């Protein structure tokens, strides 16, 4: 859907497998509320390796990205001991000064400079959502169906799951 409709989906995952991780174009790694990496998925591993962290062969890349900030989990190349970032602030500073951060800032600035086009696309999406709303749902509501319809669907699904678990 993202590729066909040129849409953006934001997903928060922890301990995603490599198969899931490989589906994303960009990755953001956050430590203690600070962005320590935001950029292309395929460059994230090498970014942290360049900082001095070791990615074990066959290891899960998403786990590696979160483990670099955990002193007990991460592995540092011997020649880099004492030179790698240790705190979230140090990681964030290293990222802010990286070439990847500069590229991502430029990409964001270019996207935001297209403000009128973005507003038109947003309006079109909101209009499409309004057209799909069921009768009785407020135009201000983010929901497309009434509470009753949602409740009925949840009860039917619960019944189906219980009936399927019967055997």
N, C-alpha and C positions, 0 to 999 in steps of 0.2 A: 504494500500500500504506500509506503514511504517513497519508493522509487517511482512507481507508476503515477501517483498523484503529487509528487514533489512536496510531500508533507514532512513535518518534523515530529518525531515521537521522543519523549524524554522518559526514561525508565530508570528507576533506582534499584540496583541489584547488589547483593552481597553474595559472594562465593558463586558467581556464575561460572558454569563450565566453559571450556574453550569453544565448544560448538555455538553456544549462545553469544559469548564474547565476540566471536568472529563475525557475527551478523551486524555489528554496529560500525558506523563510520567514524564516530568520535567518542572519546572517553573523557570523563572528568573524574579526577581522584581528589577527594576532600579529606583533610585531616584536621581535627579539632576546629571545624568550621572554616578552614582556609583552603583555597584551591591550590593544590600542589602540582597538578597537571591538568590541562584541558587542551586536547588536540586530537590529531588523527590516531585512531586505534592502532594502526600498524606501526606507529612511531613511539608508542608509550613504553613498550618494553625496552627498546634501545635507549630511550631518554634516561630511564633509571639505571640501565647498565652503564651508560656514560657517566653517571654520577658516582659510580663505583659499586653498585649492588650486583650480586650474582643471581642470575635466573637459572635454576637447576634444569637440566635437560629433561623434557617430558613433564615438567611442572605446569600447573594451571596458571596461565598468565594473569587472569583476574585476581587470583589469590596472591600472586607475586606483587601486583600493584598495591594491594592493601598491606602486605607484609613488610614492605620497605620501611614503613613508619613504626613498626613494632620491634623494639630493640631485641626481644627474645626470639623473634621469628626470622628476621632478615639475616642475610649473609653478605658480608662486605669483602671485596677483593683485598688480599693482604696488603698490597701497596697503597690502598686507599683508607686504611684505618686511621681515624682521627681527622679525615678530610671530608667525609660525607656529611650531609645534613642530618641532624639528630632531632630537632624540634620542628613542630608544624610551621613555625615562623621561618626557620632556616630553609625548609623545603619550599615554602611559598616564595621566599626571596629568590631562591635559585631558579624557580620557575619563571617569575616575573622578568628575570634578566636573560631568559633563554630565547633562542631564535624561534622556537615553536610558539612561545607566548606572543612574540612580536607579530608573527604570521597570523595567529588567531585574532589578535586585536585588529589588524588590517582587514581581515575577512569580516569581522563584526562591523567595523566602521563602514565598509563598502555596503554591507547588507542594510545598515541603518540609514545610509544616505539615500536609499531607495524608498524613503518613508511613504510617499504617496502610493506607490505600487503595493506596499505592504498593507496599507489601510484599505485599499480596494479589495485585496485578497481576504482580509479579515472580515470585511463587510459581507462578502460573498459567502463565506463559511457560516457566519451568523444567520444570514438570510436562509441558507439551506437548512440549518438546524431548526429555525422557526417554522419552515414549511413542513418538517417532519413531525412536529409536535402534535400529540393527540389533543382532541377536544378536551377542554377543561383544564389544560395546563397553562399556567401564567406565562406570558411572553418573557417575563423577567426571570423565570425559573431556568436553571441549567438542565433540569430534567426534561425528557421528551415524552414521558408517559406519566400518568397519574400515580399516586401512591397505591391506590387500589390495584391497578394493573401490575405494578411491581410486586406487590404482596402476593397476588395470585400466581405470578410467575415463580416466585420464590417457594411458595407452598407446593406447586406442581413439581418443581425440581427436587424439593426435599422428599416428596412422596416417591418420585422415580428412583432416587438414590436408595431410599429405604427398601423399596420393592426389589431393586436390583441386588441389595445386600442380603436379601432373605435367604438365599441358598448359600 
